[in-house]
């Protein structure tokens, strides 16, 4: 995903995208361990997309975006 596309998203949508990318990264890591990962460059691409989302959040003045994400995950599980 390009940085220009991310800048067009609302803050809530960015947090949702961050959640989706983290789940995708987890799935890719699982596939990597079981040697079923077809394209190993997907790991790097996903990590960079996560970094892009954090960059946009920090540009908008979102502090502790990482902590907010973990908090929202724990609230959903409870």
C-alpha positions as CSV (number, residue, x, y, z in Angstrom):
1,X,0.0,0.0,0.0
2,X,1.3,3.4,-0.9
3,X,1.8,6.2,1.6
4,X,-0.5,8.5,-0.4
5,X,-3.3,5.9,0.0
6,X,-2.8,5.7,3.7
7,X,-2.9,9.5,4.1
8,X,-6.3,9.5,2.6
9,X,-7.7,7.1,5.3
10,X,-9.3,8.3,8.5
11,X,-7.6,7.6,11.8
12,X,-10.0,4.8,12.7
13,X,-9.5,3.2,9.3
14,X,-5.7,3.4,9.9
15,X,-6.0,1.5,13.1
16,X,-8.2,-1.1,11.4
17,X,-5.6,-1.4,8.7
18,X,-2.9,-1.8,11.3
19,X,-4.8,-4.6,12.9
20,X,-5.3,-6.3,9.6
21,X,-1.6,-6.0,8.7
22,X,-0.5,-7.4,12.0
23,X,-2.8,-10.4,11.6
24,X,-1.5,-10.9,8.1
25,X,2.1,-10.7,9.4
26,X,1.3,-13.3,12.0
27,X,-0.2,-15.6,9.3
28,X,2.9,-15.1,7.2
29,X,5.2,-16.0,10.1
30,X,3.2,-19.1,10.7
31,X,3.5,-20.1,7.1
32,X,7.2,-19.4,7.2
33,X,7.7,-21.8,10.1
34,X,5.8,-24.6,8.4
35,X,7.7,-23.9,5.1
36,X,4.5,-23.2,3.2
37,X,5.3,-19.6,2.4
38,X,5.5,-19.1,-1.3
39,X,7.0,-15.7,-1.4
40,X,9.3,-14.8,1.5
41,X,9.5,-11.2,0.4
42,X,5.9,-10.8,1.7
43,X,7.2,-10.7,5.2
44,X,9.3,-7.6,4.5
45,X,6.6,-5.9,2.5
46,X,4.1,-6.4,5.3
47,X,6.5,-5.0,7.9
48,X,7.1,-2.0,5.7
49,X,3.4,-1.4,5.3
50,X,3.0,-1.5,9.1
51,X,5.8,1.1,9.4
52,X,4.0,3.3,6.9
53,X,0.8,3.2,8.9
54,X,2.7,4.2,12.0
55,X,4.4,7.0,10.1
56,X,1.0,8.4,9.1
57,X,-0.4,8.1,12.6
58,X,2.6,9.9,14.0
59,X,2.3,12.6,11.4
60,X,-1.3,13.2,12.6
61,X,0.0,13.6,16.2
62,X,-1.3,10.2,17.4
63,X,0.8,9.5,20.5
64,X,1.2,5.9,21.7
65,X,-0.4,4.5,18.6
66,X,1.1,1.1,19.4
67,X,-0.2,1.1,23.0
68,X,-3.6,2.1,21.8
69,X,-3.7,-0.8,19.4
70,X,-2.8,-3.3,22.1
71,X,-5.4,-1.8,24.4
72,X,-8.1,-2.0,21.9
73,X,-7.2,-5.7,21.2
74,X,-7.4,-6.5,24.9
75,X,-10.8,-4.8,25.2
76,X,-12.2,-6.8,22.3
77,X,-11.0,-10.1,23.9
78,X,-12.6,-9.4,27.3
